[in-house]
Structure formats: C-alpha cells, structure tokens
Amino acid sequence: MIQAFVCLGSNMGDAKAHLARAREAIAALPGVRLAAASSLYRTEPQGRKDQPWFFNQVLRLECEESMNAVQLLDALLEKEAHLGRVRDASDHFGPRVIDMDLILFGGEVRHGDEHLILPHPRMAERAFVLVPLLEIAPDLALPDGTEVKSLLEKLHYRLEGSSIFQ
C-alpha cells in the first residue's frame, strides 16, 4: 500500500459537515482506505483575511499499489466538485465549501507539472497543514529526509486548544 496524506478545509456554511462529507467521499474511493484522521482545527485564513476562519483536518490514506498520484488527485478534484466546490482562478485564497489538497503521496517527488507538485509546494509554510499532519504521523519525514516536525518549528504560529493562529 502507498501512504498518502490529504489536507481538507472548509469555511463556508456548515464547515464541519462539509469535512465529514469529504471524509466519507474519500473513504468510498476505490483502492483507497482511510487509515487515520486528525482532529479538526479552527484556522486563520491565509492569503486573504477578510473571510471566515477555516476548519482543517489531515487524512492519512492507504492506496493500492495500482493507483498513482495523478489518479488520486483527479479523484479528489472530482469529489470537490461533487461536494459543491467552485474554483475561481481570480480568487485562489477565497472562501470555499471544500478544499482537498494532496500533500504527500508515498515518497513521490514531482516538479514542473502545474497539475500536481509533490510534496505540496506550500505545506512547509502552513501550520494548518503541519499541526494536524504531525498529530497523525509524528515521525513523518519528507521524501528528501526532512522531518516534518522541523518544518513546524520554523513557523511563527500559536496553537490555542484546537485553534491555529498564523
């Protein structure tokens, strides 16, 4: 099995319910098993502050060897659309019903492909990814050997209960 990590986010409507539906949709994907889910974290919006706070969560998936990263990403994008996500190229950091970001897929490294870059190109800057990721995979390292906990130590953020300020 290939281990993959997906970050979920929502800040529109009943965000917690949107995350629950996203988890169910991902767990129902053929060739994918939902192995672990972090707690829900309430997080400050990044990039554009004039919007509601997000709820974020990271999932650990176990994917069959026959699945590749592009197939998983395409399935996630399809599920996003089915759950009501409308992508607005002019407002990349705006509010969203659901967001599903593929963070890591096994030890795969992909650059130069606008469709998919692995590890996710902004994960090292985002406490809302790293905090829940470390909750479910405390000893995780990136394909280059960098420990994820060392990335979090470099960030300026504050964790108060289940709220992340950054």
Buried (B, 14 or more C-beta within 10 A) or exposed (E): BBBBBBBBBBBBEEBEEBBBBBBEBBBEBEBBEBBBBBEBBBBBBBEEEEBEBBBBBBBBBBBEEEBBBBBBBEBBBEBBEEBBBEEEEEEEEBBBBBBBBBBBBBEBEEEEEEEBBBBBEEBBBBBBBBBBBBBBBEEBEBEEEEBBBEBBEEEEBEEEEEEBEB
